[in-house]
Amino acid sequence: MISSVSFNGTTYNEIPYKFEAGTPNIAGAIGLGAALDYLSSLGLDRIATHEKEVLDYGTKRLTEIPGLRLIGTARNKAGVLSFVMEDIHPNDIGTLLDQKGIAVRTGQHCAEPVMDRFGIHSTVRASLGLYNSKEDIDSLVDGLESVRRIFA
């Protein structure tokens, strides 16, 4: 990063070297390699199949909840379930689910322009991955039913 340092002044190195301060992220590179090995051992096709099964199950279960509206129902979507519930603010939903140990995000999710376009202030978002199961969806649905009862 620096060519020389003295009490009289500092001379910075030339681009791009002056932007490469410190030790490279060796631990990060090793961790990334381990993560890639793990994913490869599971098989990306198996992971995709599992995530789609959990997403399809979650979509079915959430559509059974009265007053809940899914936001984003594209055919080939990623493992994300965004939704709103009639007359219940997403922040309230998120807080109550959190108290039950159910992790969701609430807010605009860096999508304010599209939310403005569709007249949605914020949503609740459950993000799914290879670590989620149908039992996790059942817990989410149970939690949402509990939230509905509180606001009934």
Order of alpha helices (4+ residues) and beta strands (2+ residues): beta-beta-alpha-alpha-beta-beta-alpha-beta-alpha-beta-alpha
